[in-house]
């Protein structure tokens, strides 16, 4: 199957022998194993004035293509669904996820499949609802995926900017 950057398919091209990703691929033929890619990030190189033709290289390897999963965009918090967004945030704090190819650990240089997801939560100003009660609010600012080796606890940032780890009942042993 021939893949190129203009076909609309998004994902990660992996050298099946070394299990290392091939970054900044321009095109690849998974049947023959041939591919062409940039040696460095083309957007940064273009900003620095480096000729893109000098960064191109070709290679041949046993290739595997892992399609990207589309991440849902978070909806803005509305006063009417403040309690619902809190419930969603608590569900995202720390939960096991299904191991899906292409969803790697967020630890630098770790390419293991992620098994846990944790969230960074930021507390925001409380609001007064229609019933006159004050409701605490928070938003999820970052979601990280971890393998059991690099697991980190979810964190919460208070109104004053103090970070603290959140105690969770389910975590890798």
N, C-alpha and C positions, 0 to 999 in steps of 0.2 A: 504494500500500500504506500503510495506516495503522499507525503505530508509536506505542506509548506505554510509559511506564516500568513499567507493571504487566503487560505482556504476557510478560515473561520473556526477551525478546530483549535481548542486550547488544551494544554496539558504539559506533561513533562516527558522528555525523551531521555531514556536511560540506556547506558551501555550494559547489556545483560551479563557480560563476563565479569566486569568489575563492580557492578551495581552502583555506579556513580552517574549522576545526572549530566547530561550534555547541555550546557547553558547556552543561551542566545542562538539557538539553531535557526537557520534560515530555511532549509528544506532537508528532508530525509526520505529515504526509500527503505522501508522496513523489510522488503523482500530481499534486496541485494545487500543491505547494510551500509550503503553509502549515505553520507550526510555532509552538509556544509554549515559552518557556524562561525560566529565571531569569537575571538580570543578574550575580549573584554566587553563590558556593557556598551553597546553602540550609542546609547543616548548620552552617556557621560563622555565618551570619546568624541562625539560630534560637538558637544559644548566646549571641549578642550581644543578643538581644531585638528584632531587627528583624522587622517584620511581613512575612511571605513574600508577601502579596498586593501589596505595594509593589515587589517585585523582579521580578514577572512582566512579560513583554512578548511580543508576537506579531510575527511577520514572515512574509515570503514570499520565497522564492528557489528557484532550481533546486537540489534536494537530492539528495545521494547518501548512502546508508547503507553503512557498512563494518562487517560483523559482527566481533565480538571473537573472538580465538583463546583457547581455554582453556589456561592455562599449567599444566603438571603440578606438583603439590606435591612438594617435595623430601622424600625419605624420611630418617628419622633414621639416623645412622651407628651401626652395630652392630660389635662386635669381630670378628665373623665375616666381615664384608664391608668391612673397613678398606682392604684393597688394592684392592677394586673401586671404592670411593668415590674413592680417589686417581686411579684410571684415568679415572673420569668427570670429575673436576675438571680433569685435564690436557686432556681433550677439549673442555671448555668455555672454556679459557683464551683462545684467539683462534681463531675459525674463521669462514669465510664462511657466510652464511645465505642462503636463498632469499628474494628480495624478495617480501614478501607485503603487499598493501594493508592498512593499519591498524597496521602495525608501524613506528613512526616512530623517528627518531634521538632519543636521550635528551638531546642538547644542548638547552638552553633556547631556545625560540622557533624551533627548526629543525623543520620538518615534512617533511623529506625522508625517503624510505623507507630503512630501515636495511639495510645490506649486510654488516655485520660484528657479531659478538657477542664481548664480552670479559668476563672474570670477575674479581672481587676474591676472593682466597683468603686464609684465615686459618689459620696453622699452630696446631695444638692439641697438647696433651701426648701423647707417644708411649705406646703400650700394649705390653704383653708378651703375645705370643700363646701358644697352647697348646703350641707347639713350643719355647718359651723364648726366641725371638728378639724383639727390640724392633722395632716397626713405627712408622715416622713416619706422622703423620696430619695432615690439613688438611680444612677445610670451605670450600665456596663460600658467601660471605656475600652477594654481590650480583652480578647479571648485567646488563650494560649493552649496548644496541644502538647502533651508530654508523653514520653515513653516511661515505663516504670523506673528506669534507671535515673532519669533526670527530673522526676516529678517535683513540682514546687507547689506549695499551698496557695490557695486563692488569697488575694489581698483586697483590703478595703481602705480607701482614702477618706478621712473625715473632712468636715468643712474647713478645718484649720490646716489641712494638708498633711496630717499625720498618717503615715502608712502603717497598717497592722495586718498580720496574717489572720485569716478567718479559720476557726476550728471547724473541721468537717468530720462527719462520722464515717464516710466511706473514702478510703484512700488505699493506694497499693501497699501491699505488705512486703 
